[in-house]
Amino acid sequence: MKSIKKDIVRSVTITTSVIIFSVFMAIDIVLDDWVQNKFNESLTIKANYLKSLIKVKEEGVEFDFAGEFMPEFALHKGKQYFQLWIDGKPFERSESLQAFPEEQLAKVDIAINSTKFINVTLPDGRNGIALMSYFTPQIPSNMRNKIYYNEHAVFFTIAISNDEFSNALIALDVVFWLVFFTFIAGVRYLVIFQIDKGLKPLNLLNQEVAHLKVDKSNSSLKKITDEHIEVATIRAELSRFIEFSQATLEEEQRLSADIAHELKTPISEIISLSELNIQYPDDMRISESYSQDMLSIALRMEHIVSNLMMLNQGDEYLLNQQNEDIILLDTINDVLLTIGSGHENISERVQISNLLTSKTVNLDIVSFNIIMSNLINNALFYSPAESIITLQLKVNNDGVPQITLNNELTSPISDEQLNKIFKPLYRIDKSRSEKNRYGLGLSIVKKLCVINNYDITVSLPQKNYIQFTLSLNKFK
């Protein structure tokens, strides 16, 4: 399983290592070159000083060297060496070379008036660098007509150990590597520390979630005022989800209890009728109506179960939708004609106000018929016997066909009841005494509206009046 912490630590460590390594390598190379140049420059200055001591006189060439001022070339203290050749023949050697009478300093062919650096092994076995110069010493002006310019060619070699220089560079490299690894270890530690510190609120939130019990209404996340904004967002969404889950669970528990209650009543009636029929088999009053009573109870149970199945299988019903173009007024008249047999004077009570043109609306006719049948039946049941139900067809401000159904109530309902009116198996007090009212009609209406992307709202425009507003799809 992937780990965000490990990925961040790995990425930061690798990226930082590459950058720091590149910077350190660049610094090391530049510093090595700088120190090497300084070393060569120092060697060149010393060689030029010694070369300035070579003088040309009438008697020949003279090397005016004073060893007491340059003890590095002394016999017992000397760690540096020089040697001169004049006209190709050995002329002068440093005192330090007396300990190595058989040793000669490096001498290779180079162009006149040129110099060359080479790596050598010193007579004492140490590693060193030799500077070789092949030049013509300066001739005094009063002797230039007596001595030719190239008459006395001098080859000069000075050799110095570079062990200290090399050891210093090695020490510098070691320091660089120590700083590099220490820096990387420090960066890695700081990254891990900061990630752990940053993830601590998330881990605490995770622990809270792990101990939550959604089935307890008082189970919720703590509210923290100064929390990180990223964690606060997650906490807010989790809190919203928990509240939604608790509300859904409570609704499911209520629905299960209501289903059990609705089915318990007809089951109790079946048991009572069956016990009476068994106890009094010869009582004609019981036996004659027994079959019809059992059928009536079974039909009620079938109606409840069918409505529940339609409510819970709404998404599958969507797969069987067959939309067609209809004229709303004609379709609503057909609905009124269908349900008219169960209601007296339905044509007088339901007054339709049609503000639409004859344009057609594309919708699922089965869904629309079920929606309108339930809304009109609901209005007829909950309104006084002779009251008028108004049904208005119009176009809203968005150009969408809208159906508004308004009816008077036999008894007022509260805002709390209005908010629960679309909940499954919810019934107001009047309908609880009716055997044919199950609290599923408006739930089915709401479900079908969601499936068909309709919008349905309910309101109380005035006292003792309720209004349902159904917004359909746009005209074709």
N, C-alpha and C positions, 0 to 999 in steps of 0.2 A: 504494500500500500504506500502511495506517495505521501511525503511529508512536506508541508509548506515550509516549516522551520528548516529542515535539512536542505531543501532546494535553495532557500535564501542564503543560508550559511555557506553552502557550496559555491553558489554564484558569486557572492561577495568576496569569499576567500580567493577564488581563482582569479577574478577580475583584479582585485587589489594586488595579488601576488604578481600577476603579469605586468601591471603598471609599475609597481615598486621595483620589480626585478629589472625592467627596461630602464628605469631612471637610474638605478644603482649601477647597472652595467655601463650606461653612458657616462656617468660621473667617474666610474673606475677607469674607463678607457681614457677619458680626457685628463684625469689626474695622473695616470701613468705616463701619458705623453708629456704632460707639463713637467713632471718630476724628471723624466728622461731628458727633456730639453734643458732643464736647469742644470742637470748633472753634466751634460755635454757642454753647456755654456761655461760652467765653472772650469771644466777641464780645458776648454779652449782659451779662457782667460789666463790660466796658469801656463799653458804652453806658449802663448804669445809673450808672456812676461819673460819666460826662459829664452825664447827666440830673440827677444830684444837685448839679451846679454851677449849675443854673438856679434863681434865687431871685426871688421876687416882693417888690417894695418899693413904697412910696407913689409913687415916681417912675415905676414901671413894672417891667418884667422885666429882670433882670441875669444875665449869663452869666459867672461868675467862673472863667475858664479860664486856666491858666498854662502856656504852651507849652514853657517850659524843662524842665518835669517830664514832658512827653509829647512827645519829639522825633520820634516817628513821624508826627506831624501837621505837622512843620516844612516850610518851603518846599523846601529842597534835599535834605533827608534823608527827607522824608516819603514813605511808601508807603501811608499810610492817609488817609482823608478823612472829614469829617463836615460837616453843614450843618443849621442850625436855621431854622424858620419859626415866627413868632409871629403868631397871629391871621391866618394865611394869607399873611403877607408875609415875605420873606427877612430874617433877623435876624443870623445869624452863619455864617461859613464858616471852615473850617480853613485855616491858612496854606498848606498843601500845594495848595489849590485856586487859589491866586493864579497859578499857572503856567497855569491853564486858566480864564481869566476868563469865557469864554462857556459853560462847562460847568456844568450843574446836576445834583446827585445825584437819585436816583430819589425820586419823591413820588407816591404813588397814594392813592386814597381808602380809608381803613380806619376802623373804628369807634373812637370815643374810648376812651382807656385800653386800647389794644390794640397788639400788635406783629406784624410780619410779616417773614419772611426771603424774599428773592428773589435769583436769580442775575442779575448785572449785568456790564456791561463798564465798567471803571473809566475815568476821564478819560484816563489814560495808555495805554489800550488793553489792559490786562491783564484777565483774567477775575477776577471777584470775587464776593463775597456782600454784600448790603446788608441791614441791619437797620433797619426803619422803625418808629418809635413815634409814636403820636398820644396825647397825654396833657395833663393839667392840672397844672402845677407846684404844689408844696405851698405854701400860704399861711400865713405866720406867724400864731400865735394872736391876737396883738394887732391884727392887721389884718383878721381875718375878718369883722368887722362893717362894714368899709369897702369890701371887694372881694368881688365875687361869686365863687362857686366856679369857674364856667366862663368867667370873664371873659377870662382869658388862656389860650388853647389853644396848645400848642406841638407842632409836628411836627418830629421829629428823625430824621435819617438818618445812619448810619455805614456806611461801605463799606470793606472790607478785601479784598485780593487773596487768592485761594485757590490760586494756582499752586503754592506750596510744598507745600501740603496735597495737591493733586492729584498733584504729582510724587512725593511720599512714598508715596501710595497706589499709583501706577504702579510705583514701585520695589518696593514690597511685593508686588504682583502678580507682577512679574518674578521676585522671590526665590521666591515660592510655586511658580511654574511650573518654575523651575530645580530646586528641591527635589523637585518632583513627578516630573519626568523623570529626575532623578538617582536618586531612590528606586526608581522602576520599573525603570530600567536595572540598578540594584544588585540588586533582587529577582530580576530575570530571570537575571542572571549567577549569583547564588547558587543559584537553582533548577537551572539547567543544570549548575553545578559539582557540586551534591549528587546530581543524577540520574546524571551521568557517574560520580561516585564510587560511587554505589550500584549502578550497572549494571556496574562494572568486574569484580566477581567473576562476574557472569553472563556477561560477554564472555569472561573467561578460561575459564569452564566451556564456553562454546560453542567456543572454540578447541581445548580438550581433546577435545570430542566430534568436531570436524571431523577430528582426526588419529587417531581410534580405528580400529582394524581388528578388526571383530567376529570375523573368521575366525582371529584369533590368541588363543589361550587366555590369554596373559599380558597382553593389552591390557585395561586397566581405568582408571578414573578415580582421580585422586589422593585421598588422605584428608587433609582439612584440619580441624584441631581447633577453631580459633577462627573458623569461617566464619559468615556471617549465617544466621540460622535459615531464612529463606525460600529461600536458595540451597542450604543444606544439605539441605533437604527434596527439592528438585529433584535434587540430586546423588545422594541416597540412592535415589530412584526410578529415576534413570537407571542407577545401578550395578546395581540389582536387575534392570532390563530387560536390561542388557548381559549379566549373568550368565545370565539366562534365555535370551537369544538365543544365547549361546555354547553353553549346554547343549543347546538345541534344534538348533543347527547340528551339534554333535558327535553328537547322536542321529540326525540325518538322514544324516550321513556314515557312521555305523555301520550304519544301516538300509540305505543304498545298497550298502555293502560286503557286508552279509549277503545282500541280495537277489541281488547279483551272484554271491556264492559259492553260494547255493542253486540258482540257474539254471545256473551254470557246470558243476555236477556232471552234471545230466541232459544238458546240451548236449555235454559231453565224452563221455558214454556214447553219445549218438546218433552223434557223429563216429567214435568207435572202432568201433561196430557197422557203420556204413556203410563205413568203410575196409576192415574184415574181409570184408564181403559183396562189395565190389568186387574185393578182392585174391584171394578164394577163392570165386568164384561157383558152383563145382560142389560145394562142401563142404555136404553135406546137414545137418550138425549146426548150421551157421550159418544157412543159408537157411530151414530149417524153423521156427526160433524167432525169426527176424529180425522178422517182422511183429508177433508178440505182444510182443516186447521193445520195439519202437518204440512200440507202443500203450501199454504200461505206463509207459514214460518220459514220453510225451506226457500221459497222465492225471495223472502226478505234477506235471508242469509246470502243467497246467490247474488242479490243486488249489491249488498255490502262488499262481498268479495270481488265482484266484477269491477266496482268502482275503485277499490283499493289496487287491483291489478292495473287498471288504466292509469291510476295516479303514479304507481311505482314503475311502470313500463313505458313511461312517456317517451324516453329516449329511443326505445325500440320502435315505438309508433312512428317516430319521425322518419324511419326508413321506408315506411309505406305511404308517405304523403303523395298525393296526386293533385297538384295545383291546377286550377282551371280559371278561366275568365268568367266572372259573374257580375250581375247588376245587384247591388246591395239591397235595394228596396224589394225587388222580386224575391230574393232569397229569404229576407226577413219575413215577408208575407207567407212564404212556404213554411217557415218555422212556426209562425202563429197558427197556421192551418193544421200543422201536425200536432201541436200541443193543445189545440182548442178543445178537443174532446174532454179533456180533464178539467176544464175551467169554464164557468158560465160567463157569458157576456164578454169574452176576451176581446172581441173586435171593438166593443164600445169602450172598454177600460184602457186598452193600449192605443194611444194616439201617436201616430208617426208624423213627424215633421221632416220632410225631405228637402234639403237645401243642396243636394248634389245634382250634377248633370247625369246624363245617361251613360257616362263613361264606365267602363268595366274595371274591376279590381281583380288582380290575379292572386288567388289564395286557395288554401285547402278547404274544400267545401264541407268535408266531414268535421274537421276541427271547428270551423266557423259555426256549423249547425249546433254542435255540442255546446260551444261557448254561449251562443245566443239563447239556446233552450234553457240552460242553467240560469243565466242572468234574468230572463223573463219569468221563469218559474219562481225564482227567488223573490223577484219583485211582487209577483202575484200573491205569494204566501205571506210575506211580511207587511203587506199593505192592507188597509181597511177594505171591506168587501166591495164597496161601491166607489172606491177612490180611483182617480185617473193616474195612469202610468204614462209618462211622456217619453218618447223615444225619438231623438233628433239625429238626423244624418247631415253632416256638414264637412267642410274642409278646414283644417286648422291653419295656423299661420305658416307652417312648414310645407303646406301643400299636400298633407296626408289626410285621407278620409278618416273621419272620426265619428264614433257612435256614442251618444250620451243618453243614458237611461236614468230617469229620475222618478222616484216614487215616495209616497208618504209612508211613514212607519206606524205600525199599530202601537208600539211602545218605544220610547227613546232609547238610544244606545250610547254608551260612553266612548270616549276616545280610546280607552284601553281595549274595549270590545272591537272597535273599528280596526285597530292595529292587528288584531288576531283573526280577522274575518276570513283571511285566505288560508289559515292553518288547517291541516287535515283533521277531520273529526271534531272541529270546534263548532259548537252550537250555542246560540243565545238561549235565554231561558225558555222562550215560547216553544222553540222547536224540540226541546228535550222531551216534552210530553207526547210528541208525534212519533208514531212508529215508522212512518215513511220518510222521516228527515234524519240524515246520518252525518251531516256536517262535511260532506265530501264534494258537493257540487261546485262551490267556489274554489276549492283546492284544485279540482280538475281544470276549472277555467284558467286559473293562474298558471298551471303547468303547461297547458296548451298554448297560452300566450307566450310563455318563455320559448317553447319549441318553435313557434311560428314567427318569433321576433316581433310580436305585438306588444303594445304597452297598455297596461290596464291600471287605473287608479281608482280609489274610492274616497269620497269626502262627504261631509255633512254641510251642504250649502246653507241650510237654515234648520231651525228646530223641527224635529220630527220628520225630516226629509233626508234621504240618502241618495247619492248620485254616483254611478259607475261611468267612467270614461274610457272607452276602448279606442286606441289609435291603431290603424291597420297599416298595410303596405301602401306605397304610393300608387297612383293610377298607372295603368299600363300605357 
